[in-house]
């Protein structure tokens, strides 16, 4: 006997999409994300990649390249600016 999967009503799906479309990301204007593109020397990239791989293995915070770069920039701004 084949059992068919039940599907949500179209109206319910539309309501969900509308709720998610209006949902803000982050906690406010200060938390918005802006995309940047950077180029670094190969040796710098290799060092960053090593740190990311170690963090992934250890299941530590900031396990992506972008999260690590954000962490480094925030640290720099807090301590050097």
PDB file as gemmi writes it, atoms N, CA and C in Angstrom:
CRYST1    1.000    1.000    1.000  90.00  90.00  90.00 P 1                      
ATOM      1  N   UNK A   1       0.836  -1.176   0.000  1.00  0.00           N  
ATOM      2  CA  UNK A   1       0.000   0.000   0.000  1.00  0.00           C  
ATOM      3  C   UNK A   1       0.885   1.246   0.000  1.00  0.00           C  
ATOM      4  N   UNK A   2       0.613   2.161  -0.895  1.00  0.00           N  
ATOM      5  CA  UNK A   2       1.367   3.404  -1.005  1.00  0.00           C  
ATOM      6  C   UNK A   2       0.619   4.487  -0.248  1.00  0.00           C  
ATOM      7  N   UNK A   3       1.365   5.160   0.614  1.00  0.00           N  
ATOM      8  CA  UNK A   3       0.764   6.236   1.394  1.00  0.00           C  
ATOM      9  C   UNK A   3       1.255   7.566   0.837  1.00  0.00           C  
ATOM     10  N   UNK A   4       0.348   8.422   0.448  1.00  0.00           N  
ATOM     11  CA  UNK A   4       0.709   9.715  -0.105  1.00  0.00           C  
ATOM     12  C   UNK A   4       1.038  10.696   1.013  1.00  0.00           C  
ATOM     13  N   UNK A   5       2.044  11.459   0.771  1.00  0.00           N  
ATOM     14  CA  UNK A   5       2.426  12.474   1.749  1.00  0.00           C  
ATOM     15  C   UNK A   5       1.395  13.583   1.747  1.00  0.00           C  
ATOM     16  N   UNK A   6       1.060  14.063   2.908  1.00  0.00           N  
ATOM     17  CA  UNK A   6       0.110  15.171   2.979  1.00  0.00           C  
ATOM     18  C   UNK A   6       0.863  16.474   2.754  1.00  0.00           C  
ATOM     19  N   UNK A   7       0.220  17.406   2.096  1.00  0.00           N  
ATOM     20  CA  UNK A   7       0.845  18.695   1.821  1.00  0.00           C  
ATOM     21  C   UNK A   7       0.081  19.793   2.540  1.00  0.00           C  
ATOM     22  N   UNK A   8       0.775  20.869   2.829  1.00  0.00           N  
ATOM     23  CA  UNK A   8       0.136  22.007   3.484  1.00  0.00           C  
ATOM     24  C   UNK A   8      -0.774  22.710   2.495  1.00  0.00           C  
ATOM     25  N   UNK A   9      -1.783  23.344   3.015  1.00  0.00           N  
ATOM     26  CA  UNK A   9      -2.688  24.096   2.162  1.00  0.00           C  
ATOM     27  C   UNK A   9      -1.950  25.280   1.564  1.00  0.00           C  
ATOM     28  N   UNK A  10      -2.347  25.657   0.354  1.00  0.00           N  
ATOM     29  CA  UNK A  10      -1.688  26.776  -0.313  1.00  0.00           C  
ATOM     30  C   UNK A  10      -1.801  28.057   0.500  1.00  0.00           C  
ATOM     31  N   UNK A  11      -2.921  28.275   1.142  1.00  0.00           N  
ATOM     32  CA  UNK A  11      -3.111  29.476   1.936  1.00  0.00           C  
ATOM     33  C   UNK A  11      -2.125  29.503   3.101  1.00  0.00           C  
ATOM     34  N   UNK A  12      -1.924  28.359   3.757  1.00  0.00           N  
ATOM     35  CA  UNK A  12      -0.992  28.282   4.877  1.00  0.00           C  
ATOM     36  C   UNK A  12       0.430  28.552   4.406  1.00  0.00           C  
ATOM     37  N   UNK A  13       0.805  28.009   3.277  1.00  0.00           N  
ATOM     38  CA  UNK A  13       2.142  28.236   2.727  1.00  0.00           C  
ATOM     39  C   UNK A  13       2.334  29.712   2.396  1.00  0.00           C  
ATOM     40  N   UNK A  14       1.328  30.335   1.805  1.00  0.00           N  
ATOM     41  CA  UNK A  14       1.425  31.760   1.480  1.00  0.00           C  
ATOM     42  C   UNK A  14       1.572  32.612   2.730  1.00  0.00           C  
ATOM     43  N   UNK A  15       0.847  32.269   3.788  1.00  0.00           N  
ATOM     44  CA  UNK A  15       0.951  33.002   5.047  1.00  0.00           C  
ATOM     45  C   UNK A  15       2.369  32.892   5.608  1.00  0.00           C  
ATOM     46  N   UNK A  16       2.925  31.691   5.554  1.00  0.00           N  
ATOM     47  CA  UNK A  16       4.281  31.477   6.055  1.00  0.00           C  
ATOM     48  C   UNK A  16       5.289  32.304   5.262  1.00  0.00           C  
ATOM     49  N   UNK A  17       5.174  32.305   3.953  1.00  0.00           N  
ATOM     50  CA  UNK A  17       6.090  33.066   3.103  1.00  0.00           C  
ATOM     51  C   UNK A  17       5.982  34.552   3.417  1.00  0.00           C  
ATOM     52  N   UNK A  18       4.778  35.045   3.591  1.00  0.00           N  
ATOM     53  CA  UNK A  18       4.596  36.462   3.903  1.00  0.00           C  
ATOM     54  C   UNK A  18       5.200  36.819   5.266  1.00  0.00           C  
ATOM     55  N   UNK A  19       5.063  35.935   6.245  1.00  0.00           N  
ATOM     56  CA  UNK A  19       5.661  36.178   7.558  1.00  0.00           C  
ATOM     57  C   UNK A  19       7.178  36.230   7.451  1.00  0.00           C  
ATOM     58  N   UNK A  20       7.764  35.304   6.722  1.00  0.00           N  
ATOM     59  CA  UNK A  20       9.213  35.239   6.613  1.00  0.00           C  
ATOM     60  C   UNK A  20       9.765  36.413   5.794  1.00  0.00           C  
ATOM     61  N   UNK A  21       9.025  36.875   4.806  1.00  0.00           N  
ATOM     62  CA  UNK A  21       9.476  37.978   3.965  1.00  0.00           C  
ATOM     63  C   UNK A  21       9.575  39.271   4.767  1.00  0.00           C  
ATOM     64  N   UNK A  22       8.718  39.431   5.763  1.00  0.00           N  
ATOM     65  CA  UNK A  22       8.716  40.651   6.562  1.00  0.00           C  
ATOM     66  C   UNK A  22       9.590  40.547   7.806  1.00  0.00           C  
ATOM     67  N   UNK A  23      10.196  39.392   8.038  1.00  0.00           N  
ATOM     68  CA  UNK A  23      11.001  39.183   9.236  1.00  0.00           C  
ATOM     69  C   UNK A  23      12.354  39.874   9.073  1.00  0.00           C  
ATOM     70  N   UNK A  24      12.716  40.754  10.024  1.00  0.00           N  
ATOM     71  CA  UNK A  24      14.012  41.432   9.919  1.00  0.00           C  
ATOM     72  C   UNK A  24      15.144  40.498  10.318  1.00  0.00           C  
ATOM     73  N   UNK A  25      16.296  40.710   9.731  1.00  0.00           N  
ATOM     74  CA  UNK A  25      17.482  39.947  10.098  1.00  0.00           C  
ATOM     75  C   UNK A  25      18.247  40.739  11.144  1.00  0.00           C  
ATOM     76  N   UNK A  26      18.809  40.067  12.123  1.00  0.00           N  
ATOM     77  CA  UNK A  26      19.543  40.742  13.178  1.00  0.00           C  
ATOM     78  C   UNK A  26      18.600  41.427  14.140  1.00  0.00           C  
ATOM     79  N   UNK A  27      19.164  42.230  15.010  1.00  0.00           N  
ATOM     80  CA  UNK A  27      18.342  42.870  16.036  1.00  0.00           C  
ATOM     81  C   UNK A  27      18.088  44.349  15.745  1.00  0.00           C  
ATOM     82  N   UNK A  28      18.572  44.851  14.645  1.00  0.00           N  
ATOM     83  CA  UNK A  28      18.316  46.249  14.342  1.00  0.00           C  
ATOM     84  C   UNK A  28      19.218  46.768  13.251  1.00  0.00           C  
ATOM     85  N   UNK A  29      19.192  48.068  13.077  1.00  0.00           N  
ATOM     86  CA  UNK A  29      19.965  48.697  12.007  1.00  0.00           C  
ATOM     87  C   UNK A  29      21.464  48.486  12.186  1.00  0.00           C  
ATOM     88  N   UNK A  30      21.933  48.475  13.440  1.00  0.00           N  
ATOM     89  CA  UNK A  30      23.357  48.290  13.682  1.00  0.00           C  
ATOM     90  C   UNK A  30      23.837  46.895  13.322  1.00  0.00           C  
ATOM     91  N   UNK A  31      22.942  45.948  13.215  1.00  0.00           N  
ATOM     92  CA  UNK A  31      23.312  44.566  12.952  1.00  0.00           C  
ATOM     93  C   UNK A  31      23.218  44.187  11.477  1.00  0.00           C  
ATOM     94  N   UNK A  32      23.044  45.148  10.599  1.00  0.00           N  
ATOM     95  CA  UNK A  32      22.932  44.804   9.183  1.00  0.00           C  
ATOM     96  C   UNK A  32      24.281  44.306   8.670  1.00  0.00           C  
ATOM     97  N   UNK A  33      24.250  43.482   7.677  1.00  0.00           N  
ATOM     98  CA  UNK A  33      25.468  42.943   7.085  1.00  0.00           C  
ATOM     99  C   UNK A  33      25.686  43.572   5.722  1.00  0.00           C  
ATOM    100  N   UNK A  34      26.904  43.933   5.461  1.00  0.00           N  
ATOM    101  CA  UNK A  34      27.293  44.470   4.160  1.00  0.00           C  
ATOM    102  C   UNK A  34      28.346  43.543   3.576  1.00  0.00           C  
ATOM    103  N   UNK A  35      28.247  43.295   2.297  1.00  0.00           N  
ATOM    104  CA  UNK A  35      29.184  42.403   1.619  1.00  0.00           C  
ATOM    105  C   UNK A  35      30.393  43.184   1.132  1.00  0.00           C  
ATOM    106  N   UNK A  36      31.583  42.620   1.372  1.00  0.00           N  
ATOM    107  CA  UNK A  36      32.818  43.199   0.840  1.00  0.00           C  
ATOM    108  C   UNK A  36      33.622  42.083   0.188  1.00  0.00           C  
ATOM    109  N   UNK A  37      34.516  42.463  -0.681  1.00  0.00           N  
ATOM    110  CA  UNK A  37      35.419  41.509  -1.310  1.00  0.00           C  
ATOM    111  C   UNK A  37      36.838  41.980  -1.046  1.00  0.00           C  
ATOM    112  N   UNK A  38      37.679  41.070  -0.590  1.00  0.00           N  
ATOM    113  CA  UNK A  38      39.067  41.425  -0.319  1.00  0.00           C  
ATOM    114  C   UNK A  38      39.987  40.428  -1.007  1.00  0.00           C  
ATOM    115  N   UNK A  39      41.196  40.866  -1.245  1.00  0.00           N  
ATOM    116  CA  UNK A  39      42.239  39.986  -1.761  1.00  0.00           C  
ATOM    117  C   UNK A  39      43.384  40.004  -0.765  1.00  0.00           C  
ATOM    118  N   UNK A  40      43.930  38.843  -0.459  1.00  0.00           N  
ATOM    119  CA  UNK A  40      45.052  38.745   0.472  1.00  0.00           C  
ATOM    120  C   UNK A  40      46.144  37.896  -0.168  1.00  0.00           C  
ATOM    121  N   UNK A  41      47.369  38.085   0.343  1.00  0.00           N  
ATOM    122  CA  UNK A  41      48.478  37.253  -0.138  1.00  0.00           C  
ATOM    123  C   UNK A  41      48.182  35.792   0.166  1.00  0.00           C  
ATOM    124  N   UNK A  42      48.760  34.919  -0.595  1.00  0.00           N  
ATOM    125  CA  UNK A  42      48.559  33.487  -0.406  1.00  0.00           C  
ATOM    126  C   UNK A  42      48.981  33.013   0.969  1.00  0.00           C  
ATOM    127  N   UNK A  43      50.073  33.577   1.499  1.00  0.00           N  
ATOM    128  CA  UNK A  43      50.544  33.169   2.824  1.00  0.00           C  
ATOM    129  C   UNK A  43      49.548  33.562   3.911  1.00  0.00           C  
ATOM    130  N   UNK A  44      48.909  34.728   3.764  1.00  0.00           N  
ATOM    131  CA  UNK A  44      47.889  35.155   4.735  1.00  0.00           C  
ATOM    132  C   UNK A  44      46.669  34.244   4.635  1.00  0.00           C  
ATOM    133  N   UNK A  45      46.263  33.947   3.417  1.00  0.00           N  
ATOM    134  CA  UNK A  45      45.123  33.062   3.218  1.00  0.00           C  
ATOM    135  C   UNK A  45      45.390  31.690   3.842  1.00  0.00           C  
ATOM    136  N   UNK A  46      46.594  31.160   3.636  1.00  0.00           N  
ATOM    137  CA  UNK A  46      46.935  29.847   4.194  1.00  0.00           C  
ATOM    138  C   UNK A  46      46.855  29.855   5.713  1.00  0.00           C  
ATOM    139  N   UNK A  47      47.330  30.934   6.347  1.00  0.00           N  
ATOM    140  CA  UNK A  47      47.257  31.030   7.807  1.00  0.00           C  
ATOM    141  C   UNK A  47      45.808  31.088   8.278  1.00  0.00           C  
ATOM    142  N   UNK A  48      44.988  31.889   7.600  1.00  0.00           N  
ATOM    143  CA  UNK A  48      43.572  31.972   7.952  1.00  0.00           C  
ATOM    144  C   UNK A  48      42.888  30.620   7.763  1.00  0.00           C  
ATOM    145  N   UNK A  49      43.207  29.950   6.664  1.00  0.00           N  
ATOM    146  CA  UNK A  49      42.615  28.642   6.385  1.00  0.00           C  
ATOM    147  C   UNK A  49      43.001  27.620   7.455  1.00  0.00           C  
ATOM    148  N   UNK A  50      44.248  27.649   7.923  1.00  0.00           N  
ATOM    149  CA  UNK A  50      44.675  26.750   9.001  1.00  0.00           C  
ATOM    150  C   UNK A  50      43.874  26.997  10.273  1.00  0.00           C  
ATOM    151  N   UNK A  51      43.673  28.272  10.615  1.00  0.00           N  
ATOM    152  CA  UNK A  51      42.907  28.603  11.814  1.00  0.00           C  
ATOM    153  C   UNK A  51      41.472  28.107  11.686  1.00  0.00           C  
ATOM    154  N   UNK A  52      40.864  28.334  10.520  1.00  0.00           N  
ATOM    155  CA  UNK A  52      39.484  27.893  10.293  1.00  0.00           C  
ATOM    156  C   UNK A  52      39.380  26.374  10.423  1.00  0.00           C  
ATOM    157  N   UNK A  53      40.301  25.639   9.831  1.00  0.00           N  
ATOM    158  CA  UNK A  53      40.276  24.170   9.909  1.00  0.00           C  
ATOM    159  C   UNK A  53      40.427  23.685  11.343  1.00  0.00           C  
ATOM    160  N   UNK A  54      41.321  24.312  12.127  1.00  0.00           N  
ATOM    161  CA  UNK A  54      41.496  23.933  13.532  1.00  0.00           C  
ATOM    162  C   UNK A  54      40.230  24.195  14.325  1.00  0.00           C  
ATOM    163  N   UNK A  55      39.594  25.331  14.069  1.00  0.00           N  
ATOM    164  CA  UNK A  55      38.358  25.664  14.780  1.00  0.00           C  
ATOM    165  C   UNK A  55      37.228  24.709  14.414  1.00  0.00           C  
ATOM    166  N   UNK A  56      37.176  24.310  13.150  1.00  0.00           N  
ATOM    167  CA  UNK A  56      36.145  23.361  12.737  1.00  0.00           C  
ATOM    168  C   UNK A  56      36.329  22.023  13.433  1.00  0.00           C  
ATOM    169  N   UNK A  57      37.568  21.551  13.493  1.00  0.00           N  
ATOM    170  CA  UNK A  57      37.845  20.272  14.159  1.00  0.00           C  
ATOM    171  C   UNK A  57      37.520  20.339  15.644  1.00  0.00           C  
ATOM    172  N   UNK A  58      37.802  21.480  16.264  1.00  0.00           N  
ATOM    173  CA  UNK A  58      37.569  21.650  17.700  1.00  0.00           C  
ATOM    174  C   UNK A  58      36.139  22.120  18.003  1.00  0.00           C  
ATOM    175  N   UNK A  59      35.344  22.356  16.956  1.00  0.00           N  
ATOM    176  CA  UNK A  59      33.964  22.836  17.084  1.00  0.00           C  
ATOM    177  C   UNK A  59      33.892  24.120  17.901  1.00  0.00           C  
ATOM    178  N   UNK A  60      34.822  25.021  17.602  1.00  0.00           N  
ATOM    179  CA  UNK A  60      34.861  26.326  18.256  1.00  0.00           C  
ATOM    180  C   UNK A  60      34.043  27.338  17.470  1.00  0.00           C  
ATOM    181  N   UNK A  61      33.894  28.508  18.044  1.00  0.00           N  
ATOM    182  CA  UNK A  61      33.155  29.584  17.381  1.00  0.00           C  
ATOM    183  C   UNK A  61      33.927  30.105  16.171  1.00  0.00           C  
ATOM    184  N   UNK A  62      33.204  30.799  15.293  1.00  0.00           N  
ATOM    185  CA  UNK A  62      33.777  31.425  14.096  1.00  0.00           C  
ATOM    186  C   UNK A  62      34.565  30.416  13.261  1.00  0.00           C  
ATOM    187  N   UNK A  63      33.840  29.433  12.732  1.00  0.00           N  
ATOM    188  CA  UNK A  63      34.461  28.349  11.980  1.00  0.00           C  
ATOM    189  C   UNK A  63      34.446  28.561  10.476  1.00  0.00           C  
ATOM    190  N   UNK A  64      34.052  29.746  10.031  1.00  0.00           N  
ATOM    191  CA  UNK A  64      34.095  30.035   8.601  1.00  0.00           C  
ATOM    192  C   UNK A  64      35.108  31.142   8.349  1.00  0.00           C  
ATOM    193  N   UNK A  65      35.563  31.234   7.125  1.00  0.00           N  
ATOM    194  CA  UNK A  65      36.547  32.250   6.777  1.00  0.00           C  
ATOM    195  C   UNK A  65      35.973  33.646   7.029  1.00  0.00           C  
ATOM    196  N   UNK A  66      34.726  33.879   6.615  1.00  0.00           N  
ATOM    197  CA  UNK A  66      34.155  35.216   6.796  1.00  0.00           C  
ATOM    198  C   UNK A  66      33.993  35.550   8.274  1.00  0.00           C  
ATOM    199  N   UNK A  67      33.574  34.584   9.096  1.00  0.00           N  
ATOM    200  CA  UNK A  67      33.429  34.840  10.532  1.00  0.00           C  
ATOM    201  C   UNK A  67      34.776  35.155  11.169  1.00  0.00           C  
ATOM    202  N   UNK A  68      35.816  34.475  10.732  1.00  0.00           N  
ATOM    203  CA  UNK A  68      37.152  34.727  11.265  1.00  0.00           C  
ATOM    204  C   UNK A  68      37.642  36.118  10.876  1.00  0.00           C  
ATOM    205  N   UNK A  69      37.419  36.515   9.640  1.00  0.00           N  
ATOM    206  CA  UNK A  69      37.844  37.836   9.186  1.00  0.00           C  
ATOM    207  C   UNK A  69      37.056  38.921   9.925  1.00  0.00           C  
ATOM    208  N   UNK A  70      35.752  38.710  10.118  1.00  0.00           N  
ATOM    209  CA  UNK A  70      34.940  39.669  10.875  1.00  0.00           C  
ATOM    210  C   UNK A  70      35.480  39.797  12.298  1.00  0.00           C  
ATOM    211  N   UNK A  71      35.789  38.665  12.925  1.00  0.00           N  
ATOM    212  CA  UNK A  71      36.355  38.677  14.278  1.00  0.00           C  
ATOM    213  C   UNK A  71      37.650  39.486  14.317  1.00  0.00           C  
ATOM    214  N   UNK A  72      38.515  39.269  13.344  1.00  0.00           N  
ATOM    215  CA  UNK A  72      39.800  39.965  13.302  1.00  0.00           C  
ATOM    216  C   UNK A  72      39.617  41.467  13.092  1.00  0.00           C  
ATOM    217  N   UNK A  73      38.714  41.854  12.205  1.00  0.00           N  
ATOM    218  CA  UNK A  73      38.477  43.275  11.944  1.00  0.00           C  
ATOM    219  C   UNK A  73      37.877  43.943  13.177  1.00  0.00           C  
ATOM    220  N   UNK A  74      36.910  43.296  13.815  1.00  0.00           N  
ATOM    221  CA  UNK A  74      36.312  43.859  15.038  1.00  0.00           C  
ATOM    222  C   UNK A  74      37.360  44.007  16.132  1.00  0.00           C  
ATOM    223  N   UNK A  75      38.225  43.014  16.297  1.00  0.00           N  
ATOM    224  CA  UNK A  75      39.292  43.095  17.298  1.00  0.00           C  
ATOM    225  C   UNK A  75      40.216  44.270  16.994  1.00  0.00           C  
ATOM    226  N   UNK A  76      40.587  44.400  15.733  1.00  0.00           N  
ATOM    227  CA  UNK A  76      41.464  45.503  15.322  1.00  0.00           C  
ATOM    228  C   UNK A  76      40.823  46.847  15.622  1.00  0.00           C  
ATOM    229  N   UNK A  77      39.552  46.997  15.254  1.00  0.00           N  
ATOM    230  CA  UNK A  77      38.866  48.265  15.467  1.00  0.00           C  
ATOM    231  C   UNK A  77      38.732  48.616  16.946  1.00  0.00           C  
ATOM    232  N   UNK A  78      38.507  47.621  17.780  1.00  0.00           N  
ATOM    233  CA  UNK A  78      38.373  47.852  19.211  1.00  0.00           C  
ATOM    234  C   UNK A  78      39.710  48.213  19.859  1.00  0.00           C  
ATOM    235  N   UNK A  79      40.809  47.681  19.343  1.00  0.00           N  
ATOM    236  CA  UNK A  79      42.103  47.858  19.994  1.00  0.00           C  
ATOM    237  C   UNK A  79      43.026  48.863  19.323  1.00  0.00           C  
ATOM    238  N   UNK A  80      42.809  49.172  18.076  1.00  0.00           N  
ATOM    239  CA  UNK A  80      43.720  50.059  17.352  1.00  0.00           C  
ATOM    240  C   UNK A  80      43.093  51.383  16.972  1.00  0.00           C  
ATOM    241  N   UNK A  81      41.800  51.438  16.903  1.00  0.00           N  
ATOM    242  CA  UNK A  81      41.146  52.664  16.413  1.00  0.00           C  
ATOM    243  C   UNK A  81      40.957  53.690  17.508  1.00  0.00           C  
TER     244      UNK A  81                                                      
END                                                                             
